[in-house]
Each structure stands twice: as structure tokens, then as C-alpha cells.
Amino acid sequence: MNLVLRRVTITDLTIEMIPTFMKYHNDLEWMIFQGLKGLTLVEYQEKLLVKTDWFEGKQIGIIDNENKKLIGDIYVKFDSLSTCTIGYTIRPEYAKMGYMKEALQGLISWLKTQEITEVCATVLMENEASIQLLRSLSFNIFQENTKECILNRFL
């Protein structure tokens, strides 16, 4: 995948990106709401650099078009021919600057071309920033409990 947007490019992860990925994914204070964290370099390489398809789930990188650095990542898994689940992480120094919103908007547009009609994301209730981001992208909460909520958007 190589989706070039205004400020970011969404692309497959490469071996050169793994040390940067590891740095922010192993910042356990920053990654409090995330699942993929605390691994070694080799473990990240084994998980992220294997050839998978969209139905197995893929972690893709978000590159800043100006400095060509990895600034975040998105996990995408096609649950069926028409639905998918996403998850995402941004490096702390790029948070709340609109990069993830742009990346998710571009991804959603691309997902439409893949005949995906519904996108879902599970978010911990205390992760208010992520819930706000998804709500700004027209996601709605359709299921929640005291721990987490599932948001979806029909395309």
C-alpha cells in the first residue's frame, strides 16, 4: 500500500521503520491505551514484517511527507468482504496536530474503493482523545460498557 495524502503517506512498514515504531510503542506511559507494546526489536520485526493480507490484519505506517519519518501507524483488519476493524497510534510529538485525522480520512476513502461499507474501532472509555477523534470522523458509539466502547461508521 502507498497512499499519498497532503501531509502524510500511508505505506507498508519496512525494516528501517521498526526502531522508531519500537521507540514509541515501548513508551508504556504513552501507550497506556494500546495493546501492541513492550516487545523487543526482533519480536516487532517478526510481527510486523511478515506478509499478511487484509483479512489476517496489517499494521501500516504513517510517514510525514515533509521529513519522511514514521510518525504513527494504523492496524487494519477486514472482518468480512464489507466490514473492517481499525486501531491506530501516533508518536507523542505528533499528537493533536491533525496528522492522524488526515491519515484516517485517507484510509476511509481508500476502504470505500475496496467495497468496505462499515469501519469499527474499539476504544477504552478513558481514551477520550481517541473517542473525540473518531466522533469528528462521523463514527458513532454503538456499543459500550464501563471499560470500552465500540464505534462504527458506515461508508
Accessible surface in RSA format (square Angstrom, percent):
REM  Atomic radii and reference values for relative SASA: ProtOr
REM  Chains: A
REM  Algorithm: Lee & Richards
REM  Probe-radius: 1.40
REM  Slices: 20
REM RES _ NUM      All-atoms   Total-Side   Main-Chain    Non-polar    All polar
REM                ABS   REL    ABS   REL    ABS   REL    ABS   REL    ABS   REL
RES MET A   1    50.61  26.2   6.89   4.6  43.72 104.1  22.82  19.4  27.80  36.8
RES ASN A   2   108.23  74.6  77.25  74.7  30.97  74.6  27.54  66.3  80.69  78.0
RES LEU A   3    40.72  22.7  38.57  27.6   2.15   5.4  40.72  28.6   0.00   0.0
RES VAL A   4   100.81  66.3  75.62  68.5  25.20  60.7  75.62  65.7  25.20  68.3
RES LEU A   5    39.13  21.8  26.56  19.0  12.57  31.6  33.49  23.5   5.64  15.2
RES ARG A   6   192.87  81.0 157.30  80.2  35.57  84.7  83.48 114.1 109.40  66.3
RES ARG A   7    63.63  26.7  59.55  30.4   4.07   9.7  33.11  45.2  30.52  18.5
RES VAL A   8     0.00   0.0   0.00   0.0   0.00   0.0   0.00   0.0   0.00   0.0
RES THR A   9    17.14  12.2  17.14  17.4   0.00   0.0  11.43  15.4   5.70   8.6
RES ILE A  10     0.00   0.0   0.00   0.0   0.00   0.0   0.00   0.0   0.00   0.0
RES THR A  11    24.11  17.1  24.11  24.4   0.00   0.0   7.58  10.2  16.53  25.0
RES ASP A  12    56.02  39.2  54.66  54.4   1.36   3.2  26.93  63.4  29.08  29.0
RES LEU A  13    15.64   8.7   0.55   0.4  15.09  37.9   0.55   0.4  15.09  40.6
RES THR A  14    56.66  40.3  52.54  53.3   4.12   9.8  53.41  71.7   3.25   4.9
RES ILE A  15    97.60  55.5  90.74  67.6   6.86  16.5  90.74  65.3   6.86  18.6
RES GLU A  16   132.87  76.3 108.49  82.1  24.38  58.0  71.05 137.4  61.82  50.5
RES MET A  17    28.49  14.8  25.53  16.9   2.96   7.1  28.49  24.2   0.00   0.0
RES ILE A  18     0.00   0.0   0.00   0.0   0.00   0.0   0.00   0.0   0.00   0.0
RES PRO A  19    73.83  53.8  65.51  59.7   8.32  30.2  67.69  55.9   6.14  38.2
RES THR A  20    44.60  31.7  40.39  40.9   4.21  10.0  11.96  16.1  32.64  49.3
RES PHE A  21     0.00   0.0   0.00   0.0   0.00   0.0   0.00   0.0   0.00   0.0
RES MET A  22    52.01  26.9  52.01  34.4   0.00   0.0  44.75  38.0   7.26   9.6
RES LYS A  23   165.60  80.8 150.79  92.5  14.80  35.2 103.28  93.0  62.31  66.4
RES TYR A  24     7.31   3.4   5.20   3.0   2.12   5.5   7.31   5.5   0.00   0.0
RES HIS A  25     2.74   1.5   2.74   1.9   0.00   0.0   2.74   2.8   0.00   0.0
RES ASN A  26    46.74  32.2  28.95  28.0  17.80  42.9  18.44  44.4  28.31  27.4
RES ASP A  27    57.00  39.9  48.41  48.2   8.60  20.3  19.71  46.4  37.29  37.2
RES LEU A  28   106.28  59.2  94.74  67.8  11.54  29.0  95.16  66.8  11.12  29.9
RES GLU A  29   159.50  91.6 139.43 105.5  20.07  47.8  59.13 114.4 100.37  81.9
RES TRP A  30    93.27  37.4  76.33  36.9  16.94  39.8  77.71  41.4  15.56  25.2
RES MET A  31     0.29   0.2   0.29   0.2   0.00   0.0   0.00   0.0   0.29   0.4
RES ILE A  32   105.61  60.1  92.29  68.8  13.33  32.1  93.71  67.5  11.90  32.3
RES PHE A  33    64.92  32.5  44.46  27.5  20.47  53.3  45.71  27.7  19.22  55.0
RES GLN A  34    52.45  29.3  45.31  33.1   7.13  17.0   6.14  13.1  46.30  35.1
RES GLY A  35    73.06  90.1   0.00   N/A  73.06  90.1  41.62 114.2  31.44  70.4
RES LEU A  36    45.91  25.6  36.46  26.1   9.46  23.8  40.36  28.3   5.55  14.9
RES LYS A  37    65.99  32.2  52.89  32.4  13.11  31.2  34.73  31.3  31.27  33.3
RES GLY A  38    49.29  60.8   0.00   N/A  49.29  60.8  17.52  48.1  31.77  71.2
RES LEU A  39    37.24  20.7  34.42  24.6   2.82   7.1  34.79  24.4   2.45   6.6
RES THR A  40    75.58  53.8  73.56  74.6   2.02   4.8  72.14  96.9   3.44   5.2
RES LEU A  41    69.44  38.7  67.80  48.5   1.64   4.1  67.80  47.6   1.64   4.4
RES VAL A  42    88.99  58.6  88.90  80.5   0.09   0.2  88.90  77.2   0.09   0.2
RES GLU A  43    72.22  41.5  71.17  53.8   1.05   2.5  22.82  44.1  49.41  40.3
RES TYR A  44     0.00   0.0   0.00   0.0   0.00   0.0   0.00   0.0   0.00   0.0
RES GLN A  45    45.16  25.3  42.43  31.0   2.73   6.5  10.14  21.6  35.01  26.6
RES GLU A  46   111.52  64.0  99.44  75.2  12.08  28.8  45.75  88.5  65.77  53.7
RES LYS A  47   122.32  59.7  99.56  61.1  22.77  54.2  52.11  46.9  70.22  74.8
RES LEU A  48    19.86  11.1   4.47   3.2  15.39  38.7   6.37   4.5  13.49  36.3
RES LEU A  49    59.76  33.3  31.66  22.7  28.10  70.6  35.28  24.8  24.49  65.9
RES VAL A  50    83.43  54.9  67.36  61.0  16.07  38.7  73.21  63.6  10.22  27.7
RES LYS A  51   203.22  99.1 172.59 105.9  30.63  72.9 122.18 110.0  81.04  86.3
RES THR A  52    38.83  27.6  23.22  23.5  15.61  37.2  22.63  30.4  16.20  24.5
RES ASP A  53    70.67  49.5  66.41  66.1   4.27  10.1  36.09  84.9  34.58  34.5
RES TRP A  54    43.43  17.4  43.03  20.8   0.40   0.9  26.20  14.0  17.23  28.0
RES PHE A  55    92.94  46.5  83.08  51.5   9.86  25.7  83.21  50.5   9.73  27.8
RES GLU A  56   111.31  63.9  85.74  64.9  25.57  60.9  41.89  81.0  69.42  56.7
RES GLY A  57     8.32  10.3   0.00   N/A   8.32  10.3   0.01   0.0   8.31  18.6
RES LYS A  58    43.66  21.3  40.29  24.7   3.38   8.0  17.79  16.0  25.88  27.6
RES GLN A  59    34.56  19.3  20.87  15.3  13.69  32.6   4.15   8.8  30.41  23.1
RES ILE A  60     0.26   0.1   0.26   0.2   0.00   0.0   0.26   0.2   0.00   0.0
RES GLY A  61     0.00   0.0   0.00   N/A   0.00   0.0   0.00   0.0   0.00   0.0
RES ILE A  62     0.00   0.0   0.00   0.0   0.00   0.0   0.00   0.0   0.00   0.0
RES ILE A  63    18.11  10.3  18.11  13.5   0.00   0.0  18.11  13.0   0.00   0.0
RES ASP A  64     8.76   6.1   8.76   8.7   0.00   0.0   0.00   0.0   8.76   8.7
RES ASN A  65    32.96  22.7  26.20  25.3   6.77  16.3  19.24  46.3  13.72  13.3
RES GLU A  66   165.84  95.2 133.18 100.8  32.65  77.7  52.46 101.5 113.38  92.6
RES ASN A  67    62.32  43.0  41.26  39.9  21.06  50.7  30.68  73.8  31.64  30.6
RES LYS A  68   148.20  72.3 127.77  78.4  20.43  48.6  94.05  84.7  54.15  57.7
RES LYS A  69   115.69  56.4 111.68  68.5   4.00   9.5  59.86  53.9  55.82  59.5
RES LEU A  70     7.25   4.0   1.91   1.4   5.34  13.4   1.91   1.3   5.34  14.4
RES ILE A  71     0.00   0.0   0.00   0.0   0.00   0.0   0.00   0.0   0.00   0.0
RES GLY A  72     0.00   0.0   0.00   N/A   0.00   0.0   0.00   0.0   0.00   0.0
RES ASP A  73     0.13   0.1   0.13   0.1   0.00   0.0   0.00   0.0   0.13   0.1
RES ILE A  74     0.00   0.0   0.00   0.0   0.00   0.0   0.00   0.0   0.00   0.0
RES TYR A  75    72.10  33.7  72.10  41.0   0.00   0.0  56.98  42.8  15.12  18.6
RES VAL A  76     0.00   0.0   0.00   0.0   0.00   0.0   0.00   0.0   0.00   0.0
RES LYS A  77    68.82  33.6  68.82  42.2   0.00   0.0  41.77  37.6  27.05  28.8
RES PHE A  78    15.33   7.7  13.98   8.7   1.35   3.5  13.98   8.5   1.35   3.9
RES ASP A  79    72.91  51.1  41.03  40.8  31.88  75.4  24.49  57.6  48.42  48.3
RES SER A  80    46.55  39.3  39.07  52.1   7.48  17.2  44.15  94.0   2.40   3.4
RES LEU A  81   146.63  81.7 136.60  97.7  10.02  25.2 137.36  96.5   9.27  24.9
RES SER A  82    43.27  36.6  43.04  57.4   0.23   0.5  20.58  43.8  22.69  31.8
RES THR A  83    32.44  23.1  32.44  32.9   0.00   0.0  26.81  36.0   5.62   8.5
RES CYS A  84     0.08   0.1   0.00   0.0   0.08   0.2   0.00   0.0   0.08   0.1
RES THR A  85    42.09  29.9  42.09  42.7   0.00   0.0  31.66  42.5  10.43  15.8
RES ILE A  86     4.90   2.8   0.11   0.1   4.79  11.6   0.42   0.3   4.48  12.2
RES GLY A  87    27.10  33.4   0.00   N/A  27.10  33.4  27.09  74.4   0.01   0.0
RES TYR A  88    25.82  12.1  18.09  10.3   7.74  20.1  19.20  14.4   6.62   8.2
RES THR A  89     9.19   6.5   5.56   5.6   3.63   8.7   6.10   8.2   3.10   4.7
RES ILE A  90    21.25  12.1  18.90  14.1   2.36   5.7  18.90  13.6   2.36   6.4
RES ARG A  91    36.68  15.4  36.68  18.7   0.00   0.0   0.48   0.6  36.20  21.9
RES PRO A  92    48.52  35.4  34.92  31.8  13.61  49.5  35.19  29.1  13.33  82.9
RES GLU A  93   102.14  58.6  74.13  56.1  28.02  66.7  58.90 113.9  43.25  35.3
RES TYR A  94    26.43  12.3  25.78  14.7   0.65   1.7  12.95   9.7  13.48  16.6
RES ALA A  95    26.01  23.9  14.57  22.5  11.44  26.0  15.10  21.3  10.91  28.9
RES LYS A  96   186.55  91.0 136.77  83.9  49.78 118.5  98.76  88.9  87.79  93.5
RES MET A  97    99.37  51.5  78.02  51.6  21.35  50.8  81.02  68.9  18.36  24.3
RES GLY A  98    36.14  44.6   0.00   N/A  36.14  44.6  26.26  72.1   9.87  22.1
RES TYR A  99    25.08  11.7  24.26  13.8   0.81   2.1   0.57   0.4  24.51  30.2
RES MET A 100    12.16   6.3  10.77   7.1   1.39   3.3  10.77   9.2   1.39   1.8
RES LYS A 101    71.90  35.1  70.89  43.5   1.01   2.4  33.75  30.4  38.15  40.6
RES GLU A 102    23.89  13.7  22.33  16.9   1.55   3.7  22.10  42.7   1.79   1.5
RES ALA A 103     0.00   0.0   0.00   0.0   0.00   0.0   0.00   0.0   0.00   0.0
RES LEU A 104     0.29   0.2   0.29   0.2   0.00   0.0   0.29   0.2   0.00   0.0
RES GLN A 105    86.18  48.2  81.89  59.8   4.30  10.2  26.72  56.9  59.46  45.1
RES GLY A 106     7.24   8.9   0.00   N/A   7.24   8.9   6.01  16.5   1.24   2.8
RES LEU A 107     0.06   0.0   0.06   0.0   0.00   0.0   0.06   0.0   0.00   0.0
RES ILE A 108     4.28   2.4   4.28   3.2   0.00   0.0   4.28   3.1   0.00   0.0
RES SER A 109    65.86  55.7  62.02  82.8   3.84   8.8  31.93  68.0  33.93  47.5
RES TRP A 110    48.94  19.6  44.52  21.5   4.42  10.4  30.80  16.4  18.14  29.4
RES LEU A 111     0.00   0.0   0.00   0.0   0.00   0.0   0.00   0.0   0.00   0.0
RES LYS A 112   104.55  51.0  88.92  54.6  15.63  37.2  42.72  38.5  61.83  65.9
RES THR A 113    98.17  69.8  66.08  67.0  32.08  76.5  73.69  99.0  24.48  37.0
RES GLN A 114    72.09  40.3  54.35  39.7  17.73  42.2   6.51  13.8  65.58  49.7
RES GLU A 115   136.51  78.4 127.23  96.3   9.28  22.1  45.97  88.9  90.53  73.9
RES ILE A 116     3.17   1.8   0.07   0.1   3.09   7.5   0.07   0.1   3.09   8.4
RES THR A 117    70.16  49.9  69.62  70.6   0.54   1.3  56.76  76.2  13.40  20.3
RES GLU A 118    30.17  17.3  30.17  22.8   0.00   0.0   1.39   2.7  28.78  23.5
RES VAL A 119     0.00   0.0   0.00   0.0   0.00   0.0   0.00   0.0   0.00   0.0
RES CYS A 120    22.94  17.4  22.94  25.6   0.00   0.0   7.76  19.7  15.18  16.4
RES ALA A 121     1.78   1.6   1.60   2.5   0.17   0.4   1.78   2.5   0.00   0.0
RES THR A 122    72.59  51.6  45.89  46.5  26.69  63.6  29.07  39.0  43.52  65.8
RES VAL A 123    10.08   6.6   5.97   5.4   4.12   9.9  10.08   8.8   0.00   0.0
RES LEU A 124    54.01  30.1  50.45  36.1   3.56   8.9  50.45  35.4   3.56   9.6
RES MET A 125    60.88  31.5  52.21  34.6   8.67  20.6  52.37  44.5   8.50  11.3
RES GLU A 126   114.40  65.7  95.57  72.3  18.83  44.8  39.29  76.0  75.11  61.3
RES ASN A 127    19.30  13.3  18.65  18.0   0.64   1.6   0.64   1.6  18.65  18.0
RES GLU A 128   120.29  69.1 117.33  88.8   2.95   7.0  35.15  68.0  85.14  69.5
RES ALA A 129    50.99  46.9  39.60  61.1  11.38  25.9  42.26  59.5   8.72  23.1
RES SER A 130    13.64  11.5   9.66  12.9   3.98   9.2   8.77  18.7   4.87   6.8
RES ILE A 131    24.11  13.7  24.11  18.0   0.00   0.0  24.11  17.4   0.00   0.0
RES GLN A 132   124.47  69.6 118.54  86.6   5.94  14.1  38.47  81.9  86.00  65.2
RES LEU A 133    34.86  19.4  29.27  20.9   5.60  14.1  34.34  24.1   0.53   1.4
RES LEU A 134     0.00   0.0   0.00   0.0   0.00   0.0   0.00   0.0   0.00   0.0
RES ARG A 135   124.00  52.1 108.50  55.3  15.50  36.9  26.17  35.8  97.83  59.3
RES SER A 136    60.07  50.8  26.38  35.2  33.69  77.6  38.30  81.6  21.77  30.5
RES LEU A 137     6.06   3.4   2.60   1.9   3.46   8.7   6.06   4.3   0.00   0.0
RES SER A 138    72.19  61.0  57.66  77.0  14.53  33.5  30.18  64.3  42.01  58.9
RES PHE A 139     1.77   0.9   0.24   0.2   1.53   4.0   0.24   0.1   1.53   4.4
RES ASN A 140    88.69  61.2  88.61  85.6   0.08   0.2  20.73  49.9  67.97  65.7
RES ILE A 141    53.43  30.4  29.02  21.6  24.41  58.8  29.02  20.9  24.41  66.2
RES PHE A 142   106.84  53.5  73.19  45.3  33.65  87.6  81.32  49.3  25.52  73.0
RES GLN A 143   102.94  57.6  95.94  70.1   7.00  16.7  32.26  68.7  70.68  53.6
RES GLU A 144    99.74  57.3  70.85  53.6  28.88  68.8  25.62  49.5  74.12  60.5
RES ASN A 145    86.10  59.4  70.84  68.5  15.27  36.8  43.75 105.3  42.36  40.9
RES THR A 146   141.28 100.5 111.57 113.1  29.72  70.8  91.66 123.1  49.62  75.0
RES LYS A 147   147.14  71.8 144.79  88.8   2.35   5.6  90.38  81.4  56.76  60.5
RES GLU A 148    62.13  35.7  61.44  46.5   0.69   1.6   6.17  11.9  55.95  45.7
RES CYS A 149     0.63   0.5   0.00   0.0   0.63   1.5   0.63   1.6   0.00   0.0
RES ILE A 150    39.82  22.7  39.82  29.7   0.00   0.0  39.82  28.7   0.00   0.0
RES LEU A 151     0.00   0.0   0.00   0.0   0.00   0.0   0.00   0.0   0.00   0.0
RES ASN A 152    11.55   8.0  11.00  10.6   0.55   1.3   0.00   0.0  11.55  11.2
RES ARG A 153    51.29  21.5  49.49  25.2   1.79   4.3   4.73   6.5  46.56  28.2
RES PHE A 154   144.63  72.4 123.35  76.4  21.28  55.4 123.43  74.8  21.20  60.7
RES LEU A 155    53.62  29.9   1.70   1.2  51.93 130.5  25.06  17.6  28.56  76.9
END  Absolute sums over single chains surface
CHAIN  1 A     8512.2       6966.2       1546.0       4817.2       3695.0
END  Absolute sums over all chains
TOTAL          8512.2       6966.2       1546.0       4817.2       3695.0
